[in-house]
Amino acid sequence: RSDSRGRKIKRRSKASSERASVGITGMGEQGTSGSEGGGSMVEAQAPAKKGDGRAADPRLQGISDAIRVVPHFPKPGIMFNDITALLLRPGVFKDAVDMFVERYRGMGIAAVAGIEARGFIFGPAIALAIGAKFIPLRKPGKLPGEVISETYTLEYGTDCLEMHVGAVEPGDRVVVVDDLVATGGTLSAAIKLLERAAADVVECACLIGLPKFKGL
């Protein structure tokens, strides 16, 4: 595996169309990812390919249908993939969490790290179900006590993620969770932050992928 800072992660084997694919996408040992928030000029759509066992899961269509695409939010030209409508449908929300849990149960995952803010929606539920601890990765100044931080570059400026010192033990197997993968910047920062604490980042997992952006 390698990221833009030299850390190894496999690239996605195939690019898809200019649409957001909805699926339980594990990226790390099996692909690359990044998360920049709500969306771009794309629409959410469940993948139709039946050759991929995960893509063929019948639950994906319900998850895709529950994600609302909001034009021109938070600014003109942005198509925002809004997962809050999914949260209003308990059965579909459970399907999304269950698919993550099915992927990671039995893999010896010690911690699930969720990226602020929408990673906090799925991360704790996944962690509880697989018997792992949950680690919040937060914006600067949100965590009390001693933290370590990782600054990363955005299109216009920089941002930062912070984590409590001691949140992970050396060798902990960690999954990083967020709602959406776009350019790769935020998840790359999360990987680097966790690996600086000697954690083993197994995968980064997101519900929605924006294939317009190549990522790492």
MOVEN-V69176 format. One record per residue. N is the residue number from 1. RES is the residue in one letter. PHI is phi in radians with two decimals (none if undefined). OMEGA is omega in whole degrees, 0 to 359 (none if undefined). D_LAST is the distance of its C-alpha to the last C-alpha in Angstrom with 1 decimal. Layout:
{{N	RES	PHI	OMEGA	D_LAST} {N	RES	PHI	OMEGA	D_LAST}}
This chain:
{{1	R	none	171	10.7} {2	S	-2.61	177	8.4} {3	D	-1.85	185	5.9} {4	S	-1.15	179	5.9} {5	R	-1.80	176	9.5} {6	G	1.71	179	10.4} {7	R	-1.47	190	10.6} {8	K	-1.41	169	10.4} {9	I	-2.65	182	8.9} {10	K	-1.29	176	9.4} {11	R	-1.42	175	7.5} {12	R	-1.06	186	9.5} {13	S	-1.25	184	12.6} {14	K	-2.66	177	13.4} {15	A	-1.57	177	12.7} {16	S	-1.90	185	15.5} {17	S	-1.31	181	17.6} {18	E	-1.37	177	17.3} {19	R	-2.32	176	18.3} {20	A	-1.32	176	17.0} {21	S	-1.68	179	17.6} {22	V	-1.83	180	19.4} {23	G	-3.06	176	19.2} {24	I	-1.46	190	18.8} {25	T	-1.74	176	15.3} {26	G	-1.54	185	14.6} {27	M	-2.28	183	11.0} {28	G	2.86	172	10.9} {29	E	-1.29	184	13.5} {30	Q	-2.13	181	13.0} {31	G	3.06	178	9.4} {32	T	-1.98	181	6.1} {33	S	-2.80	173	6.8} {34	G	-2.86	183	7.6} {35	S	-2.44	180	11.1} {36	E	-2.16	177	12.9} {37	G	2.03	199	16.3} {38	G	-1.37	182	18.5} {39	G	2.85	179	17.3} {40	S	-2.71	182	17.3} {41	M	-1.40	179	19.5} {42	V	-2.50	177	19.1} {43	E	-2.18	179	21.4} {44	A	-1.39	179	21.2} {45	Q	-2.70	178	22.4} {46	A	-1.23	179	22.7} {47	P	-1.16	184	21.6} {48	A	-1.75	185	24.8} {49	K	-1.16	182	23.9} {50	K	-1.62	180	26.4} {51	G	-1.23	179	25.1} {52	D	-1.62	183	22.5} {53	G	-1.00	180	24.6} {54	R	-1.23	181	22.5} {55	A	-1.14	183	22.2} {56	A	-1.44	182	26.0} {57	D	-1.03	184	26.9} {58	P	-1.11	179	29.5} {59	R	-1.19	185	28.4} {60	L	-1.13	181	25.3} {61	Q	-1.14	178	27.5} {62	G	-1.13	177	29.2} {63	I	-1.13	179	26.1} {64	S	-1.06	182	24.8} {65	D	-1.12	183	28.3} {66	A	-1.46	180	28.4} {67	I	-1.60	183	25.3} {68	R	-1.55	176	26.8} {69	V	-1.76	185	25.0} {70	V	-1.87	181	26.5} {71	P	-1.20	171	26.6} {72	H	1.00	175	26.3} {73	F	-2.34	4	25.4} {74	P	-1.50	178	24.9} {75	K	-2.63	182	25.4} {76	P	-0.98	178	26.3} {77	G	1.61	181	23.7} {78	I	-1.78	171	21.7} {79	M	-1.81	190	22.1} {80	F	-1.58	177	21.8} {81	N	-1.50	188	21.2} {82	D	-1.70	181	24.0} {83	I	-1.54	183	24.3} {84	T	-1.13	176	27.6} {85	A	-1.14	176	29.6} {86	L	-1.09	182	28.3} {87	L	-1.19	179	29.6} {88	L	-1.44	180	33.0} {89	R	-2.07	188	33.2} {90	P	-0.95	181	33.7} {91	G	-1.13	180	33.6} {92	V	-1.25	176	30.3} {93	F	-1.00	178	28.8} {94	K	-1.09	178	30.2} {95	D	-1.02	181	28.7} {96	A	-1.09	179	25.1} {97	V	-1.11	182	25.8} {98	D	-1.04	181	27.6} {99	M	-1.18	173	24.7} {100	F	-1.11	183	22.5} {101	V	-1.06	179	25.5} {102	E	-1.06	180	26.3} {103	R	-1.23	191	22.9} {104	Y	-1.83	177	23.1} {105	R	-1.13	179	26.8} {106	G	1.47	180	28.0} {107	M	-1.71	179	24.8} {108	G	1.21	180	26.2} {109	I	-1.31	180	23.9} {110	A	-1.56	184	25.5} {111	A	-2.63	170	23.6} {112	V	-1.96	180	21.6} {113	A	-1.82	181	19.7} {114	G	-1.85	180	19.6} {115	I	-1.53	178	17.8} {116	E	-1.07	3	20.4} {117	A	-1.93	188	21.8} {118	R	-1.31	171	21.2} {119	G	-1.16	177	19.8} {120	F	-1.32	180	23.4} {121	I	-1.32	183	24.7} {122	F	-1.59	188	23.4} {123	G	-0.99	182	22.7} {124	P	-1.07	180	26.4} {125	A	-1.12	178	27.8} {126	I	-1.14	181	25.4} {127	A	-1.04	180	26.3} {128	L	-1.06	185	30.0} {129	A	-1.20	181	30.0} {130	I	-1.77	178	28.4} {131	G	1.30	180	30.4} {132	A	-1.97	174	27.6} {133	K	-1.43	178	27.5} {134	F	-1.93	181	25.5} {135	I	-2.06	176	23.7} {136	P	-1.41	172	23.0} {137	L	-1.78	194	20.2} {138	R	-2.08	174	21.8} {139	K	-1.24	185	21.9} {140	P	-1.02	174	24.0} {141	G	1.40	182	27.7} {142	K	-1.72	182	27.6} {143	L	-1.83	176	28.2} {144	P	-1.32	178	31.6} {145	G	1.46	185	32.2} {146	E	-1.38	181	30.1} {147	V	-2.30	165	26.3} {148	I	-1.99	187	23.3} {149	S	-2.33	178	20.7} {150	E	-2.40	179	17.2} {151	T	-1.62	180	16.6} {152	Y	-2.41	186	13.3} {153	T	-1.65	172	13.1} {154	L	-1.84	180	13.5} {155	E	-1.04	178	14.4} {156	Y	-2.23	177	17.9} {157	G	1.83	183	18.4} {158	T	-2.34	173	17.2} {159	D	-2.49	187	17.4} {160	C	-2.63	170	18.1} {161	L	-2.02	178	18.2} {162	E	-2.24	179	21.2} {163	M	-2.49	177	22.6} {164	H	-1.10	171	26.1} {165	V	-1.09	180	27.0} {166	G	1.52	180	28.1} {167	A	-1.14	177	26.2} {168	V	-2.12	174	24.8} {169	E	-1.72	177	26.7} {170	P	-0.94	180	25.4} {171	G	1.55	176	24.2} {172	D	-0.99	175	23.8} {173	R	-1.49	190	21.6} {174	V	-2.19	168	19.5} {175	V	-1.93	177	17.7} {176	V	-1.70	185	15.8} {177	V	-2.13	169	16.9} {178	D	-2.57	183	16.3} {179	D	-1.42	193	17.5} {180	L	-2.50	176	14.7} {181	V	-1.95	180	10.9} {182	A	-2.24	189	9.8} {183	T	-1.54	179	7.2} {184	G	1.85	187	5.7} {185	G	-1.12	184	8.1} {186	T	-1.20	180	10.9} {187	L	-1.20	174	9.8} {188	S	-1.07	178	8.2} {189	A	-1.13	179	11.6} {190	A	-1.11	178	13.4} {191	I	-1.05	182	12.3} {192	K	-1.10	180	13.3} {193	L	-1.05	181	16.5} {194	L	-1.20	181	17.5} {195	E	-1.23	173	17.0} {196	R	-1.12	176	19.1} {197	A	-1.60	176	21.8} {198	A	1.23	174	21.5} {199	A	-1.39	175	20.4} {200	D	-1.80	181	18.8} {201	V	-1.39	184	15.8} {202	V	-1.33	180	16.4} {203	E	-2.71	165	14.1} {204	C	-1.99	187	12.6} {205	A	-2.14	179	14.7} {206	C	-2.36	180	15.0} {207	L	-1.43	186	17.8} {208	I	-2.11	176	16.4} {209	G	-2.06	177	13.3} {210	L	-1.89	187	12.9} {211	P	-1.18	176	11.9} {212	K	-1.06	182	12.5} {213	F	-1.73	184	9.1} {214	K	-1.25	183	6.5} {215	G	1.33	188	3.8} {216	L	-1.33	none	0.0}}
